[in-house]
Amino acid sequence: MSEALTGRRLATAQRYVEVGQHESALEALAGLDAETARSAYAHRLRGFAHYGLEQFDDASRAAEEGLRDNPEDEGLLYLLSLAEEGRGNLAAAERAILAALEFAPEEAELLCQYADVLMRAGQLDKAEQVLGHAAAASPDSADVLAARVSLAYLRHDTRKARELSEQLLALDPESVRGQRMLGVLDWQRGKTRVASERFADAVRTDPTDEWAADSARTTRKLSNPLLWPTRFFTRFGAGPTWVAAIAIILGLRALDQDALAGLATIIWLVMCVSSWIAAAVLKDG
C-alpha cells in the first residue's frame, strides 16, 4: 500500500472517530498494511473506535497491544485507563492514568481522567485536589469544567452543578456533558419540557448518545399536562411524597377539617393514578 493511501486511511479513520462513526473507523483501519496496523497511532484509533462502541475489552486489548512497542505513549495509556474504567476495573484504570501522568504531568485531559477515576471510586476530596491542579495548569479547559460539573453533582451541590454547566456551555456550546447535566437538573426540578429540550440538544450534538435519546423521549412524555402530578414523585421521591401526603391528611383530620382532608385524599389518589398511567405510557413507548 502506498504511503499516500495509508495516510488517507488513517486520516479517514480519525475523522470517523471524531464524529462518532466508530464502525466506519474500524472498517477504514481494517485495510491497513500489517506494519502500519502495528503503529501506536493505528492502535489508538482502533482502541478509541472500540471504546466509542462500548466494546471495552477490545479497547483495552488495542491499548495493551500498542503499549508493547510504545510503553511511553501517554495516548495509549490514557485509552487504557478509559477502557479499564469502562470495564469497572478502577485499580487498573488508576495505574494506567498515573503512568500517563508520569510523561505528561501537566496535561489537563489526563488529570481530568484521573479525577474521573477517583470520583468513580468515591474519593471526592482527592478528585477535587487533582482538578485544582488541572485548573492551574489549564485555566480555560472545557475538560476541567466538565469534570467539576460531575464533582459538584456527586457532592449533591445542584446549584453549583448548574452554574458550572452554564459556564461550560458558554465556553463550549456543544458540550454534551453540560447539556445532559442541565437536563438532569431540570428533570429533578419537575421541568420536564425544558429537560426534554436539553436532552434533545445533547442528541443533536452526539447522535450516538442513546442515554440522552431515551431521556429526551421520557421527559417529552412526562411533559404531557395530564401527567403533571408525577413531577412531585420525580422531584421529591416516592417515599417522601407518600409521607408528606399521609401527614397532611392525618393532620387535617386531627384538626377536624374533614372536608379538606377528603379533598386532600382525592388529590392524592389522582396523583397516584396519574403516576400509574405515566408508568404504563412510558413502558409502552
VEXVOZA-350855 format. One record per residue (C-alpha): residue number from 1; x, y, z. Coordinates in steps of 0.02 Angstrom, whole numbers. Example, Ala and Ser with C-alpha at 12.3 -4.5 7.8 and 13.67 -1.06 7.14 Angstrom:
# VEXVOZA-350855
REC  num      xx      yy      zz
REC    1     615    -225     390
REC    2     684     -53     357
//
This chain:
# VEXVOZA-350855
REC  num      xx      yy      zz
REC    1       0       0       0
REC    2      69     171     -46
REC    3     114     296      89
REC    4     -16     419      22
REC    5    -156     290      29
REC    6    -104     237     204
REC    7    -108     418     261
REC    8    -282     442     188
REC    9    -347     286     275
REC   10    -279     344     443
REC   11    -349     519     419
REC   12    -518     447     369
REC   13    -520     334     522
REC   14    -477     479     636
REC   15    -617     585     562
REC   16    -740     443     587
REC   17    -688     427     769
REC   18    -708     615     794
REC   19    -886     616     726
REC   20    -940     458     817
REC   21    -947     341     666
REC   22    -846     209     755
REC   23    -892      59     648
REC   24    -839     154     492
REC   25    -674     195     578
REC   26    -642      10     609
REC   27    -681     -29     428
REC   28    -555     101     370
REC   29    -423      32     486
REC   30    -454    -146     427
REC   31    -374    -102     260
REC   32    -206     -51     331
REC   33     -49    -150     294
REC   34      24    -253     436
REC   35     164    -133     479
REC   36      53      21     490
REC   37     -79     -75     588
REC   38      52    -105     723
REC   39      90      80     744
REC   40      41     172     903
REC   41     -70     289     802
REC   42    -168     146     724
REC   43    -188      60     892
REC   44    -253     222     969
REC   45    -380     246     831
REC   46    -437      66     840
REC   47    -449      73    1029
REC   48    -550     234    1032
REC   49    -667     164     899
REC   50    -699      11    1008
REC   51    -718     124    1160
REC   52    -849     228    1068
REC   53    -945      67    1034
REC   54    -931      23    1220
REC   55    -826    -128    1173
REC   56    -714    -100    1322
REC   57    -624    -268    1315
REC   58    -572    -236    1135
REC   59    -522     -57    1176
REC   60    -413    -117    1319
REC   61    -335    -251    1208
REC   62    -293    -123    1073
REC   63    -210     -10    1202
REC   64    -108    -152    1277
REC   65     -52    -213    1105
REC   66       7     -38    1062
REC   67      97     -17    1227
REC   68     206    -170    1196
REC   69     305     -73    1067
REC   70     267     101    1136
REC   71     268      89    1326
REC   72     286     277    1350
REC   73     143     330    1237
REC   74      30     432    1352
REC   75    -112     425    1225
REC   76    -117     235    1234
REC   77    -105     241    1424
REC   78    -249     365    1427
REC   79    -350     248    1315
REC   80    -309     101    1428
REC   81    -370     198    1580
REC   82    -534     241    1493
REC   83    -560      62    1438
REC   84    -522     -12    1609
REC   85    -638     114    1690
REC   86    -772      59    1567
REC   87    -740    -121    1618
REC   88    -761     -72    1800
REC   89    -579    -109    1842
REC   90    -541      54    1933
REC   91    -374      -5    2003
REC   92    -308     -42    1827
REC   93    -381     123    1765
REC   94    -289     217    1901
REC   95    -124     129    1865
REC   96    -137     171    1681
REC   97    -178     355    1704
REC   98     -42     378    1836
REC   99      82     302    1713
REC  100      23     425    1580
REC  101      43     570    1701
REC  102     225     524    1730
REC  103     258     575    1549
REC  104     138     724    1543
REC  105     105     783    1723
REC  106      26     948    1672
REC  107     -91     880    1538
REC  108    -268     935    1587
REC  109    -355     794    1492
REC  110    -253     663    1585
REC  111    -282     748    1753
REC  112    -469     752    1719
REC  113    -470     567    1680
REC  114    -379     534    1844
REC  115    -510     640    1934
REC  116    -649     541    1848
REC  117    -574     377    1909
REC  118    -562     448    2085
REC  119    -743     506    2078
REC  120    -798     334    2022
REC  121    -706     264    2172
REC  122    -791     388    2289
REC  123    -632     485    2328
REC  124    -711     655    2302
REC  125    -589     759    2406
REC  126    -440     688    2313
REC  127    -528     715    2147
REC  128    -555     897    2193
REC  129    -369     917    2228
REC  130    -324     841    2060
REC  131    -447     957    1971
REC  132    -371    1105    2061
REC  133    -203    1055    1988
REC  134    -283    1035    1817
REC  135    -365    1206    1827
REC  136    -199    1286    1873
REC  137    -115    1201    1726
REC  138    -254    1243    1602
REC  139    -370    1381    1668
REC  140    -480    1386    1512
REC  141    -500    1199    1489
REC  142    -675    1137    1448
REC  143    -621     964    1509
REC  144    -585    1034    1682
REC  145    -752    1123    1690
REC  146    -843     965    1635
REC  147    -758     864    1772
REC  148    -801     997    1901
REC  149    -984     984    1847
REC  150    -982     798    1887
REC  151    -896     828    2053
REC  152   -1024     959    2107
REC  153   -1166     841    2062
REC  154   -1088     698    2160
REC  155   -1074     815    2309
REC  156   -1261     850    2290
REC  157   -1224    1034    2261
REC  158   -1354    1058    2124
REC  159   -1337    1248    2123
REC  160   -1151    1238    2088
REC  161   -1178    1098    1961
REC  162   -1299    1211    1867
REC  163   -1184    1362    1873
REC  164   -1035    1261    1812
REC  165   -1140    1179    1675
REC  166   -1194    1350    1612
REC  167   -1012    1408    1614
REC  168    -963    1251    1520
REC  169   -1092    1281    1384
REC  170   -1038    1463    1370
REC  171    -861    1401    1341
REC  172    -912    1252    1232
REC  173   -1093    1264    1168
REC  174   -1082    1084    1105
REC  175   -1030    1007    1270
REC  176   -1136     850    1289
REC  177   -1094     837    1473
REC  178   -1158    1013    1504
REC  179   -1318     982    1406
REC  180   -1350     817    1492
REC  181   -1318     888    1666
REC  182   -1438    1033    1643
REC  183   -1565     909    1577
REC  184   -1547     802    1734
REC  185   -1559     953    1849
REC  186   -1714    1020    1760
REC  187   -1793     847    1766
REC  188   -1764     839    1954
REC  189   -1848    1008    1973
REC  190   -2000     944    1879
REC  191   -1965    1050    1724
REC  192   -1988     905    1606
REC  193   -2016    1006    1448
REC  194   -1857    1105    1474
REC  195   -1764     945    1518
REC  196   -1826     864    1358
REC  197   -1754    1009    1257
REC  198   -1587     993    1347
REC  199   -1576     808    1309
REC  200   -1627     839    1129
REC  201   -1483     963    1115
REC  202   -1365     828    1178
REC  203   -1430     706    1046
REC  204   -1408     835     909
REC  205   -1229     859     965
REC  206   -1196     673     980
REC  207   -1323     566     884
REC  208   -1245     408     958
REC  209   -1292     459    1137
REC  210   -1428     330    1173
REC  211   -1446     381    1355
REC  212   -1486     561    1307
REC  213   -1606     500    1172
REC  214   -1700     389    1296
REC  215   -1705     532    1423
REC  216   -1771     652    1290
REC  217   -1913     532    1248
REC  218   -1956     502    1430
REC  219   -1959     685    1481
REC  220   -2057     732    1325
REC  221   -2193     609    1376
REC  222   -2191     668    1556
REC  223   -2216     848    1499
REC  224   -2394     800    1449
REC  225   -2509     909    1559
REC  226   -2611     755    1605
REC  227   -2460     684    1695
REC  228   -2413     839    1795
REC  229   -2436     755    1966
REC  230   -2290     638    1929
REC  231   -2174     787    1947
REC  232   -2194     779    2135
REC  233   -2130     600    2135
REC  234   -1987     647    2019
REC  235   -1933     798    2118
REC  236   -1956     739    2297
REC  237   -1952     548    2279
REC  238   -2092     423    2305
REC  239   -2055     393    2490
REC  240   -2052     575    2548
REC  241   -2206     613    2441
REC  242   -2305     472    2522
REC  243   -2252     527    2698
REC  244   -2298     708    2662
REC  245   -2469     662    2590
REC  246   -2514     549    2737
REC  247   -2454     679    2862
REC  248   -2561     814    2780
REC  249   -2717     705    2775
REC  250   -2698     645    2955
REC  251   -2656     821    3013
REC  252   -2814     892    2936
REC  253   -2918     755    3016
REC  254   -2839     791    3185
REC  255   -2891     972    3164
REC  256   -3069     917    3122
REC  257   -3050     980    2945
REC  258   -3136     828    2869
REC  259   -3187     916    2709
REC  260   -3009     973    2674
REC  261   -2944     801    2722
REC  262   -3064     723    2597
REC  263   -3008     844    2462
REC  264   -2826     806    2500
REC  265   -2863     621    2489
REC  266   -2943     642    2318
REC  267   -2795     744    2257
REC  268   -2677     611    2321
REC  269   -2773     473    2233
REC  270   -2768     573    2071
REC  271   -2580     590    2090
REC  272   -2559     402    2120
REC  273   -2669     355    1972
REC  274   -2576     480    1863
REC  275   -2410     402    1912
REC  276   -2477     229    1866
REC  277   -2536     295    1699
REC  278   -2367     377    1671
REC  279   -2278     212    1706
REC  280   -2389     124    1578
REC  281   -2365     261    1449
REC  282   -2176     259    1469
REC  283   -2170      69    1461
REC  284   -2274      62    1302
REC  285   -2171     199    1222
//
